[in-house]
Amino acid sequence: MFNGERFLSEALDSVLAQTFRDFELVISDNASTDRTEQICRSYASHDPRVQYYRSNINRGAAWNHNRVFELARGEYFKWWSHDDLCAPEFLERCVTVLDGDPGVVLCFARTQIIDAERQPVTKWVISTIACADSLRPHQRFRGVLNPKHWCFPVYGLGRASFLGQTRLIGNYTGSDGVLLADLALRGRFHEIPSALSFNRDHPSRSIRMYSMYTAPTWYDPNLKGKVAFPHWRLLGEYARTVGHSDLRGWQRICCYAQLVRYCYRQRRELAADIKAAVKTRRSPEDQKAPPILY
């Protein structure tokens, strides 16, 4: 989290209002310069479940996401953005699913997009990944590879033991999708068919401020000024995920076949990466990155 004071109290209240009470809340403050630190320390002083950690420099979103996982101690784990909300029963219902079915590695709910004032942006809720509960890994992998799917399930409740076997969030655009693909090859997903997650859309959120080509600096500030091939990087990371999986024989072949289909669907985007790379370097004014907000 970086400079999250505007929505932070609402998000923390949403966590602490969960009907499932046996959890720890680990906050990693990535060198915020607003009132984030004061707000977090106030909550930590009033509730022993809240643990607050602060970095002296901003190391980017990827580092910060992975840091909270490394600090967490629970059997299950969930990332929670400073500007998002969940219904009070979210954790309880997800825990019930995970406790009852050891084959499920990630449980999530349908997502309603809301605005800065907590009003619904659309009349529909988002159901995300097709075939997420299939017994066949290549079918789950195909669902994650769909370029139109949303990555909201990465903010579901997952088994920490399986998350710990992945590379977590990488310092490149779309690494949340690669993480979902990695988990999909390891086990089934379960979607709760109710809108229990609320994703807040506002002008300062990362997807509003960054493109595929500038987002790497949000994940890792050290990447500023470097040429990005985001779609080629995604393709390579998906292939790497299959190559490092425990799949053998026909299932592995089927997953690689899905990558061939993915390449065809993404052919224009892959070509755009090359065109962007050969263009004349941008002027210094264009290279200035906007503030890192997440």
C-alpha positions, 0 to 999 in steps of 0.5 A: 500500500502506498498513500492510501489514506482516502479509502484506507479506513473503509477497507480496514473496517471492512476487514475487521467487520468479517464474521470470521474472526480468527485472522491476522491483518498484516499491513505493509506500508510502502513508504507512504507520505500521506496519513497512511501511517497514522491511520494504520498505527491507530488501528493496530493500537486498538486491535491485536489482530492488526500488524503494521510494517513500514518500508523506508523506501517505495519498492513497488507493488510486486515487492509489497504484495509478496512481502505481506505473504512472507509476513503472514502465518495463517493456513489461508491467505488473502491479499486485500487492497486499500481501496476495496471492500468485502461483504462481512461474510466473505471470509467465513464462506470462503473458509467453509469451502476450503475446509470442506474440499482439500482439492480447492486451492483458491476460493473467491466470490463474484465481484461488483465494481463500485465507484469512489462513493461505494455506488455500483458502477454497473448493474451486473457482477463479474463472474471471472474464470471459465472451467475454474472448477474443472478436474482437468488442469488444461481446462482450468489453464485455458480459462485463465488464459482467456484475455477477456477474463478479469484477475479479481480472483487473485484477491480470493482466499487461497491455501498458503501452502500452494501460494508458497510454491508459486513465484507470487506477484512478478515485476511485470504487467499481468503477473497476477494472471500468471499467478492464477495460471500457476494455481490453476495447474495445481488445483481447482478454484471455487467461485461463490455465486454471490457478489461478496467482493467490491472492487473500487474504480476511481481515477487514481487506481493503477489500471487508470494511471498506467498502460501495459507499457508503463505499468512495470514501473508500478510493479518495480520502480527500478524498471523506469525507462526500460523497454517493455515487451509486456505481451511477449513477457506474459507469453514467456511466463505462461510457458514457464509456468507450464514447464515448471509444473508437475504435469506430465504427458497428455496434460502438459501437451494440452496446456502447450496447445492452449498457449498456441491458441493464446498466441493466435488470439494475441497476435496483434498485441504481440506485434504491437510490442515490437512496433513500440520497441522500435519507435524513437525513444520518448522525450524526457517529459513523456518518460516521467512516470505518474505517482505510484498508487496502489 
